[in-house]
Amino acid sequence: MSDNHTPEHGSPIKTPKQLIIVVLLAFIIPVLVIVMLAQMATSGKSPSENSAAAEEAIAQRLKPAGEVIVVAAGGAQEVRAGKAVYEAVCAACHTTGVLNAPKLGDKAGWVKLIAEGQSKLTADAMKGVRQMPPRGGAPDLSDVEFARAVAYLANQAGANWKEPDAPATPAAPAAVVAAAPATAAVPAAAANAGKGKSVYESSCTVCHAAGVAGAPKTGDKAAWASRLKTGNSALVAAVVKGKGAMPPKGGNMSLSDDDIQAAVDYMLSLVK
């Protein structure tokens, strides 16, 4: 009778050295997997990019409150073209012909004026003609800008006048100007008042300074009393749409609603 022997399944780990290797692999492999995953997750930025970003952040934190800027002394302000000056200053009267002002593009209304010649017409208009105040009511206009506006108006009625060139600005040495501290800021109320005054002087003063065509005079409390009762919003809406002899936006269509609001606030502040 023969004996049946079942083979025994032996462990692959035979020696202590093999056991140590298995334990080390069990620890090292997960660590390597974690490192690889971390590298894949941060592969979008190179080490140099991370370093540059860190340096920039440090520089921003260390930036002083003010800085020195080098600018050219006596830099020239941009001289506006005739069309831009017309839209900002002249359109209020010349678009609708307020107080017999010759309308834009009306050849019959401009024929005699054009016949006077560019130099004479410009000089007379600069001093003021009939109901039009000097420089169209915008004393801050330079001679060149005003002359360009006259040429633009005449050309729309058939003239062929050349708009004057901007005056040459001599080169000036650079001047060092200390910039205001980064934290300095103009109060919102003061900035809005300054903006309103600027819009008024460039687009509203022609009519409101003299009460042209029934426009309430600037600072006249009696003339503004009824308008104060309608409220600020109603006044702004009336200016934007136009009312009576006043064209929409006072004839200056380049003005934004915020500009109109600022101008109305400024004019109201003079009668309160």
C-alpha positions as CSV (number, residue, x, y, z in Angstrom):
1,M,0.0,0.0,0.0
2,S,1.5,3.3,-1.1
3,D,1.5,6.5,0.8
4,N,0.1,9.7,-0.9
5,H,2.1,12.8,0.0
6,T,0.6,16.3,-0.7
7,P,3.2,18.9,-1.6
8,E,3.5,21.7,0.9
9,H,3.3,25.4,-0.3
10,G,6.3,27.1,1.0
11,S,6.6,30.9,1.7
12,P,8.6,32.9,-0.9
13,I,10.5,34.7,1.9
14,K,13.2,32.3,3.0
15,T,15.7,34.5,4.7
16,P,15.7,37.6,7.0
17,K,17.4,39.5,4.1
18,Q,14.4,38.9,1.9
19,L,12.0,40.0,4.6
20,I,13.9,43.3,5.0
21,I,13.7,44.0,1.2
22,V,10.0,43.3,1.1
23,V,9.4,45.7,4.1
24,L,11.5,48.5,2.5
25,L,9.7,48.1,-0.9
26,A,6.3,48.2,0.9
27,F,7.3,51.6,2.3
28,I,9.3,53.1,-0.6
29,I,6.8,52.4,-3.4
30,P,3.8,54.3,-1.9
31,V,6.1,57.3,-1.2
32,L,7.3,57.3,-4.8
33,V,3.7,57.2,-6.0
34,I,2.8,60.1,-3.9
35,V,5.8,62.2,-5.1
36,M,4.9,61.5,-8.7
37,L,1.3,62.5,-8.2
38,A,2.5,65.8,-6.5
39,Q,4.8,66.5,-9.4
40,M,2.0,66.0,-11.9
41,A,-0.3,68.3,-10.0
42,T,2.3,71.1,-10.0
43,S,3.7,70.6,-13.4
44,G,1.8,73.7,-14.7
45,K,4.4,76.1,-13.4
46,S,8.2,75.6,-13.7
47,P,10.4,76.3,-10.7
48,S,11.7,79.5,-12.4
49,E,8.1,80.8,-12.8
50,N,7.4,80.1,-9.1
51,S,10.6,81.9,-8.1
52,A,9.7,84.9,-10.3
53,A,6.2,85.1,-8.8
54,A,7.6,85.0,-5.3
55,E,10.2,87.7,-6.1
56,E,7.5,89.9,-7.6
57,A,5.3,89.5,-4.5
58,I,8.2,90.4,-2.3
59,A,9.0,93.5,-4.4
60,Q,5.3,94.7,-4.2
61,R,5.4,94.4,-0.4
62,L,8.6,96.4,-0.2
63,K,7.5,99.0,-2.7
64,P,7.7,102.5,-1.1
65,A,4.6,104.7,-0.6
66,G,5.8,107.1,-3.3
67,E,8.0,106.9,-6.3
68,V,10.0,109.3,-8.5
69,I,8.9,109.7,-12.1
70,V,10.9,111.5,-14.8
71,V,8.8,113.5,-17.2
72,A,9.6,116.1,-19.9
73,A,9.3,119.6,-18.5
74,G,6.8,121.8,-20.3
75,G,5.1,119.0,-22.1
76,A,2.6,120.1,-24.7
77,Q,-1.1,119.5,-24.2
78,E,-2.9,117.8,-27.1
79,V,-4.5,120.3,-29.4
80,R,-8.0,119.3,-30.4
81,A,-9.2,119.2,-34.0
82,G,-11.9,121.6,-35.2
83,K,-14.6,119.0,-35.1
84,A,-13.8,118.1,-31.5
85,V,-13.9,121.7,-30.4
86,Y,-17.2,122.3,-32.3
87,E,-18.8,119.3,-30.5
88,A,-17.6,120.4,-27.1
89,V,-18.2,124.2,-27.3
90,C,-20.0,125.4,-30.4
91,A,-22.7,122.8,-31.1
92,A,-25.0,124.2,-28.4
93,C,-25.8,127.2,-30.6
94,H,-24.7,126.4,-34.1
95,T,-26.6,123.1,-34.3
96,T,-30.0,124.6,-33.8
97,G,-29.3,128.3,-34.8
98,V,-29.9,129.8,-31.3
99,L,-30.2,133.6,-31.5
100,N,-29.6,133.5,-35.3
101,A,-26.2,131.7,-35.0
102,P,-25.5,130.3,-38.5
103,K,-26.3,126.6,-38.5
104,L,-23.8,124.0,-39.2
105,G,-23.8,123.2,-42.9
106,D,-26.2,126.0,-43.8
107,K,-24.4,127.4,-46.9
108,A,-26.8,130.4,-47.2
109,G,-26.2,131.4,-43.6
110,W,-22.4,131.1,-44.0
111,V,-21.8,132.6,-47.5
112,K,-21.2,136.2,-46.3
113,L,-19.1,135.1,-43.4
114,I,-16.9,132.9,-45.6
115,A,-16.5,135.9,-47.9
116,E,-14.8,137.8,-45.1
117,G,-11.9,135.5,-45.2
118,Q,-10.5,133.0,-42.7
119,S,-8.2,135.5,-40.8
120,K,-10.8,138.2,-40.4
121,L,-13.7,135.9,-39.5
122,T,-11.5,134.1,-36.9
123,A,-10.3,137.3,-35.3
124,D,-13.8,138.8,-35.1
125,A,-15.3,135.6,-33.7
126,M,-12.4,135.3,-31.2
127,K,-13.4,138.8,-29.8
128,G,-17.1,137.9,-29.8
129,V,-19.8,138.7,-32.4
130,R,-23.3,140.0,-31.5
131,Q,-24.8,137.4,-29.0
132,M,-21.7,135.1,-29.1
133,P,-19.3,135.8,-26.3
134,P,-15.5,135.8,-26.9
135,R,-14.1,132.4,-28.0
136,G,-17.7,131.0,-28.0
137,G,-17.9,131.3,-24.2
138,A,-14.9,129.0,-23.6
139,P,-12.0,131.3,-22.5
140,D,-9.8,128.3,-21.9
141,L,-9.7,127.5,-25.7
142,S,-6.3,128.2,-27.2
143,D,-6.0,130.4,-30.4
144,V,-5.3,127.3,-32.5
145,E,-8.2,125.3,-31.2
146,F,-10.6,128.2,-31.7
147,A,-9.3,128.9,-35.2
148,R,-9.7,125.2,-36.0
149,A,-13.3,125.2,-34.9
150,V,-14.0,128.3,-37.1
151,A,-12.4,126.5,-40.1
152,Y,-14.4,123.4,-39.4
153,L,-17.7,125.3,-39.3
154,A,-16.9,127.2,-42.5
155,N,-15.8,124.0,-44.4
156,Q,-19.1,122.4,-43.6
157,A,-20.7,125.2,-45.5
158,G,-18.5,125.0,-48.6
159,A,-15.3,126.7,-47.6
160,N,-11.9,125.1,-48.2
161,W,-10.0,126.4,-45.3
162,K,-7.0,124.7,-43.7
163,E,-7.1,124.1,-40.0
164,P,-4.0,125.7,-38.4
165,D,-1.2,123.4,-37.4
166,A,-0.4,122.9,-33.8
167,P,2.4,125.2,-32.5
168,A,5.8,123.6,-32.3
169,T,7.0,122.8,-28.8
170,P,10.7,123.3,-28.1
171,A,12.5,120.4,-26.6
172,A,12.9,120.8,-22.8
173,P,15.2,118.9,-20.4
174,A,13.7,116.2,-18.3
175,A,12.5,117.2,-14.9
176,V,12.3,115.0,-11.9
177,V,8.8,115.1,-10.4
178,A,8.0,113.3,-7.1
179,A,4.9,111.3,-7.5
180,A,2.2,111.6,-4.9
181,P,2.0,108.8,-2.3
182,A,0.2,105.8,-3.5
183,T,-2.4,106.2,-0.8
184,A,-3.2,109.8,-1.7
185,A,-6.6,110.2,-3.3
186,V,-8.9,113.1,-4.3
187,P,-12.2,113.1,-2.3
188,A,-15.0,111.9,-4.5
189,A,-17.2,115.0,-3.8
190,A,-14.3,117.4,-4.8
191,A,-13.6,115.4,-7.9
192,N,-17.2,115.4,-9.0
193,A,-17.5,119.2,-8.4
194,G,-14.4,119.8,-10.5
195,K,-15.8,117.7,-13.3
196,G,-19.2,119.5,-13.2
197,K,-17.5,122.9,-13.4
198,S,-15.4,121.7,-16.3
199,V,-18.4,120.4,-18.2
200,Y,-20.4,123.6,-17.5
201,E,-17.6,125.9,-18.7
202,S,-17.1,123.9,-21.9
203,S,-20.7,123.2,-22.9
204,C,-23.2,125.2,-20.8
205,T,-21.8,128.6,-20.1
206,V,-22.6,130.0,-23.6
207,C,-26.3,130.0,-22.9
208,H,-26.6,129.9,-19.1
209,A,-24.1,132.7,-18.4
210,A,-26.2,135.2,-20.3
211,G,-29.6,133.5,-20.1
212,V,-29.7,132.9,-23.9
213,A,-33.1,131.7,-25.2
214,G,-34.7,131.7,-21.8
215,A,-32.0,129.5,-20.2
216,P,-31.9,130.1,-16.4
217,K,-28.8,132.2,-15.6
218,T,-26.1,130.6,-13.6
219,G,-26.5,131.6,-9.9
220,D,-29.9,133.1,-10.4
221,K,-31.9,131.6,-7.5
222,A,-35.2,133.0,-8.6
223,A,-34.8,131.5,-12.1
224,W,-33.8,128.1,-10.7
225,A,-36.4,127.9,-8.0
226,S,-39.1,126.1,-10.0
227,R,-36.5,123.7,-11.4
228,L,-35.2,122.9,-8.0
229,K,-38.7,121.7,-7.1
230,T,-38.7,119.2,-10.0
231,G,-35.8,117.3,-8.5
232,N,-32.3,116.5,-9.6
233,S,-33.2,113.4,-11.6
234,A,-35.9,115.2,-13.6
235,L,-33.4,118.0,-14.5
236,V,-30.8,115.5,-15.7
237,A,-33.4,113.7,-17.8
238,A,-34.5,117.0,-19.4
239,V,-31.0,118.0,-20.3
240,V,-30.2,114.5,-21.8
241,K,-33.4,114.7,-23.9
242,G,-33.3,118.4,-24.6
243,K,-36.0,120.9,-23.6
244,G,-37.2,124.1,-25.3
245,A,-34.4,125.8,-27.2
246,M,-31.8,123.6,-25.6
247,P,-30.8,120.7,-27.8
248,P,-30.1,117.2,-26.3
249,K,-27.1,117.2,-24.0
250,G,-26.8,120.9,-24.5
251,G,-25.7,120.3,-28.0
252,N,-22.6,118.3,-27.0
253,M,-23.5,114.7,-27.8
254,S,-20.1,113.5,-26.7
255,L,-21.1,114.1,-23.1
256,S,-22.0,111.0,-21.0
257,D,-24.9,110.9,-18.7
258,D,-22.4,111.1,-15.8
259,D,-21.0,114.3,-17.3
260,I,-24.6,115.8,-17.5
261,Q,-25.2,114.7,-13.9
262,A,-22.0,116.4,-12.7
263,A,-22.8,119.7,-14.6
264,V,-26.4,119.8,-13.2
265,D,-25.1,119.2,-9.7
266,Y,-22.6,122.0,-10.1
267,M,-25.2,124.5,-11.4
268,L,-27.6,123.6,-8.6
269,S,-24.9,124.0,-6.0
270,L,-24.6,127.7,-7.1
271,V,-28.2,128.4,-6.2
272,K,-28.6,126.4,-3.0
